[in-house]
Each structure stands twice: as C-alpha cells, then as structure tokens.
Amino acid sequence: MKGAKQTTLRDHTAVSGIGVHSGLAVTLTLHPADTDTGIVFIRNGRDGAPDREIRADFRAVTATEFATVLGDASGPLCSTAEHVLAALRGLGVDNAVVEVDGAEAPIMDGSAQPFIDAIDLVGLTTQNASRRYIEVLKPVRVAGKDGAHGELLPFARGFRVEAEIEFDDPLIGHQSLAIDVNPDTFRREVARARTFGFMRDVAKLWSAGYALGASFENTLVVTENRVLNPEGMRFPDEFVRHKVLDAIGDLALAGAPLLALYRSLRGGHKLNHAVLSALMSDPTAWRVVEAEPARRIRGHADVAAGLATGLAVPAYGPDVS
C-alpha cells in the first residue's frame, strides 16, 4: 500500500453486446477520469432526454434481485453493473467514467474477462495523487435467510475474499474459495468465471422479465447434474469463483478499495450490498487511509461526503494521542 498512486485508463475503450436480462443491444465505453473522480456511470439520453450521471456508490443501489442495479430518485440507470465494476476494482482502477447507451451493461461472455481485454487494449496510467482506502476496523456481520451470512473483518494485508456456496445440486454442491485479491490473482483465478443458472428456472425468469438475453454464449447452464454448454467449465469450481467475482464488483461500491477480509456463506448481490451498507452506516467500523501516512480529519461524515462527490478530502493517519 505504501506509495500507491491512483490510476485511470490511458484512453477510452468500448465493448458491445446484449443485456442478459433485457436482451437488448448495448455499448459500454470506459473513459479516463481525473484524480478523485472514482467510478462514475453515465447513461446516454435518448429521444431528447438528457444524459444521466451517478457515482458508483452503495447508496446508488436500487435493486439486487438478479443483478446489481444502480440508479437514483428518477429511476434505474444501469443494471448488471457488477462485472464491469469487478474488472475495474480487480485491476486496481481508481478513476473511470462508464458510459452506457442502454439500461443494462452488456453481459458479454458472462464474466469480467471481456472488460479486462478492453482495458488491456489501452492500458492504465498512474496519476499524481495517493490512493485512498477504506480500512475496516471491527467486524460487521449480516445474517440472511437459510443460514446465509456475510461479514467484513479487519485485514491488514489488503483485500481478501473467502466465499462458500451450497446448492442442492450434485454438480455444484458445496464449493469454497479464498483469495487475496490483486490484479494478478484476479486475472488468473476469478476474471474468467461466468455467471450461471439452472435450466429449471428459465420459464419462471422469462415470465418475470429476466434472462431474456441469456444463452450458452453468456451463461453457464446447469441441468440434471451436468453443464449444457458444449465447451464445459473453465474451472472445476467455476460457480464459487463467479460468486467471488460478483462480490468484488458489489463491494467496489464502497467508493474506494477495501482493506478488509470479506467472508460469505451462500451469498449473493443482496447480501453483499447489505454487509457493505452495514459497514458504512457504522462510523466506528471503518476509516479512510491514504497510501502514505496522512493527518487525521474530524469525522466520518466528511469522508463519506468526499467519497460520494469525488472531492478530495484529508484522510486518517495513524492514531495519535
């Protein structure tokens, strides 16, 4: 962490595809951004409507049923934001503008890899500002249904995810993965893991207006103890790896990289968001630190406001008497 600087893209880069739930064509363009911007989503206006802009922040989450949806008081802005957020956070991108011309980010192949490929085409550049982190100071835990739970714990060595899943399906069953998240491990262990679903749920999802763009090209489809995709799985435990990918994307909505251990059992978007919201609502559970020691500031409210608006704010340093 010492000496780490903020980063952004060297140039703009774009991907085009369809939304996994809407089935509609969409183009997503990633743009460089100034220091302390964070990740900002812009939805292109259509039919004379103005463009809409929103910071990628836990308070901007409007739904978590089958994807993470970002929006504001005027309605949803971008659905299925988690994979591009995971790619940006996984590669250590601090500042970027994510421009979409539709209501949903493109699903591409169901993983974060296409977004990484697009970023690699232009590369990253280091900026002249210290990176800020959110350091978890004490455990924060949220319990869900059927024994599900998630928690954020202090972790001095960066950001670590430990995830377990349990499905009543012999092919998946119980899987677990523990990973210290950095650009190398994210690329190697997580980025290519695809979203998955069960064939038995297709009719119900379609009738509810979901998964209209799902196919073997973008979803790992499970039925009768086997995977229907002709190419098979990319990892023997691809299912839990994708859950880790989703968690990295959802927790990117903290507004800065976490210094924490995130542990979840039977987690998903709803639980990820609940744990992050519980953390941020407790001003004694976290603090903001810079890559280099910095002076203390007066309160968490100022930090949260700075992260939410992208304004530069002083950061916590080592405790002093």
Steps between C-alpha positions, in 0.01 A plus 500: 500500500785740577558740213203378297362754257160531340455362149274551200480382140739638239220545248137411446407144408166335421317168487164417342258219572157433643352524846455159661162600643371747241635323192558844345814618321722736699844660474707573809790743473765547768660845517797636695413723797678754716640421844244457779218446250442139599279290273216693338224357279343708223185389317465659157170677456268393221210667320605839628544389860807638680795284593492366855802466726549316826799407713553129558413498868319262735228761548428494127387135503130477418460122455693177566255228397691342209764768442633818656301795369621859539264793491362805678168663586408519132533124455754233398801615301704184434424138580751215527780736594691244708724344232646826369539622859686179584732548204581857601552418868682175423752680280542784748334775295412789729346748259286435193180605328276212389274617218209280391245562225242263646340397826734207566873434472577240231538150639766407240609140583359515853832578666724802559758390242365700202520820706857416597584437136358840408698671776818320393462646149565850637682426826507691826686809609613610845369832626659756727287432807520247780250216496246504783374184667214414731649311794263277696563544872263248657281208387167576335267205439162458332289184508273406212248226437564126535827542683656741252726763648771744406754698698779749456798464734821694558779372276838672497635353177259644243171357377410132539182313409400166652178367349301181542196391303258213557254389233261208506654375178757219482702679233552810716441389859737668743784710356735748664770738391738727691701757311710806574375735231755684288528550122697179448275273705186663361610438142613145568244367747177698465456712187401220259235342724157533340155566637291187535140389520276195510296384205209430734472872582490629141121514453450676833771756422364570153149551632637751751687689227848374589766305309355600161853522358644193670659236279780245493725786380465693825369266771616171648180293485449212742243220469471144627846493659681624191599818317329549164765733355690310229839629618440398861636689800802727515578398859387191693354743757393774259179559695661623821759694302222696334347570841837646602503709181155637583607578856802697378275701269232562762754604765660741254199716586676592824647781291863407564700176528431310821766392748296212634414133499158429352357164599168370370290184510231454236545862401370703210443859394245569772726374779809672359316831495353448848842438654656801328208721606533376859870584499458849361213581736724440803755785523701307759554203267716662234731784414658639186877472463736614229788303357735723697435606862274804510354726763173416671177673411206590714232247417365217288227720358760710321666188361173355374405827338837523330480146368147556377581819311850414385647799684844467649484466878770458764547144616552322829853428600640303792315565825666763715427604858 
